[in-house]
Amino acid sequence: MTALKDRLATLPTVDLDELEAAGAALQTRVDRKYVLPTAALDTLPLTVGARVLEIAGRRTSEYESVYFDTPDLVSYLGAAHRRRGRFKVRTRTYADSGDCFVEVKTRGARGATVKTRQAHDGDAAELTSAAHEFTVEALGAHRAPAALQPTLATRYQRSTLLVDGGRPGLVARTTIDTDLVWVDMATGEQRAMGPLVVIETKTGATPSATDRLLWRHGHRPVRISKYGTGMAVLHPDLPLTPWRRVLDRHVQPTARLSAYA
């Protein structure tokens, strides 16, 4: 991690408005996720040609999310069984600034992820009446759950890069998440992902410079959801088909060890 932080410190910066504008320019967005040993960050030249998001002088920020689900886990099971109407509801807090948002993720045309959000003034672990109304509007009254409760929390450190989008004039976004911890909201049990990093690329139809770099070094996209994988780690009795491969190859052995550290 020290090597990555040292490289981030030397990069030119991009502000949030420019980063958001670049993302909005992607008419077709493809998200790819990778799980790597944290030590790989010391040698992978991920920052070559990149700019780094800087907010209030910080180039790495702490994120906290609380995921909400029904008592019978409609959101989790929808993802586990790849149901068409699956959704996620969460609050996201930017710990450095204290800003908090309620966010709803659904599946749009051709399986694309659609995310809507609004500012959240209440406790991050509670949905206010305004947040509930927003959720109903985002999901539609016909499928919005009547009862949602805080189920899982996550904490991690994120660095965001703006990189070559793979075609002239096109840019893409890369996020690098480290120090991921899952917390069961009912019991308080915590599991750490351990010495692993989650890298996500958000590109147009063309793979980004980050994707091509990772492929050259033998890393391939995996199916991982912070909510789905965290629930599967904390509750191994749940169906976990979409995330079985990443659990078996990467996450589970580390999580078991760190749970009792």
DRENKOLGU-123761 format. One record per residue (C-alpha): residue in three letters; x, y, z. Coordinates in pm, whole numbers, plus 32768, in hexadecimal, padded with zeros to 4 digits. Each point is the difference from the previous one (the first is absolute). Last residue first. Layout:
<rs>
ALAXYZ...
</rs>
This chain:
<rs>
ALA7D117B2A85C5TYR7EC87F28800FALA7F41808A7ED8SER814780417F4ALEU80417E907FBEARG7EA57FAE7F82ALA7FF681347F23THR814B7FAA7F5CPRO7F917E9E7FACGLN7EB1807F7F7EVAL8067811D7F1EHIS80DE7F8D7EE6ARG7FD07EBC7F45ASP7ED67F6280AELEU7F4B81468042VAL804880887EA4ARG7F7A7EC17F62ARG7ED07FE280E0TRP7F8E81667FC3PRO7EDD7FC87F11THR7F9F7EB780ACLEU7FEF807D8167PRO7EBE7F748092LEU8001804F8176ASP80847F098102PRO815780A87FF8HIS7F71813380B4LEU811F80F1804AVAL80C67FAB7EC5ALA7EC77FE87F27MET7F7E814B8087GLY814D80A77FB1THR80077F6F7EA2GLY7EA2807B7FB0TYR802D81598094LYS815D80477F7ASER7F9E7F607EB7ILE80FE7F2E7F47ARG7FF87F567EAEVAL81637FEC7F7FPRO80BD80B07EEAARG814D7F647F9AHIS8161803B8080GLY811F7F637F3CHIS80EF81277FF7ARG7FA3805C7E9BTRP7E927FF38066LEU803D80F8811ALEU80A880F57F14ARG7EEC7FDE7EFDASP7EF380428103THR80BA812D808CALA8033809A7EA6SER7E897FEA7FD0PRO7F357EF97F48THR7F2A80907EE4ALA7E8380068022GLY801B811F80F5THR80B57FD38146LYS7FD37FDF8177THR811E7F358090GLU7FFA7F67815AILE812A7F9080CDVAL7FC27F428144VAL81377FD180D6LEU80617EDC80DCPRO80D47FE38139GLY7ED67FBD80E6MET7E937FFF7F9CALA7FB5804D816AARG7EDB7F6280B5GLN7F3980A68114GLU7EEA7F7D80DEGLY7F2181188084THR7EDD7F108029ALA7EE380A17F3DMET80C980F37F2DASP80F67EF67F8CVAL813C80C47FB3TRP80DC7FD27ECBVAL815F80957FF0LEU80BE80677EC4ASP8162807F803ATHR8031805B7E90ASP7F2E807F7EDEILE809D807B7EBATHR7F1080B07F14THR8043802C7E8BARG7F3F80F27F25ALA800C801E7E87VAL806681037EFELEU7FBA801B7E8BGLY80A680FE7F1CPRO80B37EF97F33ARG7F897EA1805DGLY80587F1A8123GLY7F6D80D68115ASP814E80878078VAL7FEC80338178LEU7F5280CD810DLEU80607F68814ETHR7F407FD78146SER80957F97814EARG7F1D7F5580FDGLN802C7F8C8169TYR7F017F0C808BARG7EDC7FD580EETHR7ECE7F277FC9ALA7EB97FD980BCLEU7F027EE77FE3THR7E907FD18055PRO7F5D814D8050GLN7E877FCA7FE4LEU7F09802A7EE6ALA7E8A7FD08023ALA7EF380437EFBPRO80E17F8D7EE7ALA7FEB80CA7EBCARG7F8E7F197EE8HIS7EB1808D7F8AALA8042815B808FGLY811D80397F0FLEU816B7FC48058ALA807F81667FF1GLU7EBD80A0807DVAL7FDE7F06811CTHR816B80398063PHE7FD5817B7FFBGLU7ECD7FE280DCHIS80C57F2780F3ALA811D80FB8006ALA7F0D811C8048SER7F5E7F348116THR81597FC68091LEU80BF7EC07FBCGLU80E17FAA8124ALA81677F83801CALA8093813C7F66ASP7F4C80D18106GLY7F34810F7F56ASP804A81157F09HIS80217F307EC4ALA805480AD7EB7GLN7F6C7F587ECFARG80577ED77F2ATHR7FBD7F487EBELYS80CA7EE17F72VAL7FAA7F3E7EC4THR80D27ECC7FB6ALA7FED7F857E99GLY7F5C7EAE7FC8ARG7F9A80427E99ALA7F18811A806CGLY800D80558170ARG804C7F398138THR7FCC80B2814BLYS80D780B38100VAL7F6D80E98106GLU80D780F580C2VAL7FCC80C68140PHE810E81058028CYS80E480738119ASP810381168014GLY80DB7FE08137SER8128809E7F4CASP81117EFE8043ALA7F087EE88042TYR7F5580147EB0THR7EC27F528069ARG7F377F1E7F1DTHR7EA17F928058ARG7F837EC77F5BVAL7EEA7F667F32LYS80487EED7F07PHE7F247F747EEDARG7F9C7EC57F47GLY7EDA800B7F10ARG80917F0C7F00ARG80667EFA80FCARG816C7F958000HIS7FC47EF3810DALA8101808E80F2ALA7FA881657F9DGLY7E8E7FD68045LEU80597F378135TYR80C181268092SER7EF181017FB7VAL7EE17F248078LEU80B77FAF8142ASP7EDD7F6A80CAPRO800C811A8103THR801280F97EDEASP814A809F7FA1PHE80CA81378044TYR8172802C7FBCVAL80D180F180D0SER812F80977F54GLU813B80A68085TYR810D80947F20GLU8155807C806FSER80BE80DD7F0DTHR814C7FEC7F46ARG8084812B7F3DARG7FBB8101810FGLY804881757FD9ALA7E988068802FILE7F957F0A7EF1GLU80FF7F767F0BLEU7FA47F0A7EEEVAL81387F777F5BARG8077802F7E9BALA808B7EDE7F3AGLY81137FD97EFBVAL80AD7EF180CBTHR7F3F7FD08147LEU7FB97E8E7FE2PRO816E7FA37FD3LEU7FD77EB380B7THR812A7FC880E8ASP7F9D8072815DLEU7E8F7FD67FB6ALA80367E897FE2ALA80437FF38178THR7E8D8041803CPRO7FB67EAC7F68LEU7F0C80317EE2VAL7E867FF87FCFTYR7F7D808F7EB8LYS7EBA80A97FA1ARG7F7F806B7EABASP7EF181027FC0VAL7F8D804C7E9DARG7F5981497FB4THR7F5980597EB8GLN7FCA81737FC6LEU8139805880C7ALA7FFC817D800DALA7F627FFB815BGLY81387F5B808BALA80E4810F7F77ALA7F1B810C808DGLU800C7F588156LEU817C80047FFFGLU800C816B7F91ASP7F1180678115LEU80BE7F328103ASP815280A17FBEVAL811F7F647F3FTHR81677FF48079PRO81587FD67F65LEU80B37ED68097THR812F800780E8ALA7F477FBB8146LEU7F4C7ED97F62ARG81527F5E7FC0ASP80678019816ELYS7EAD7F80806CLEU80277ED37F1CALA815E7FB28082THR7F88801C8168MET7EE37F107FBB
</rs>
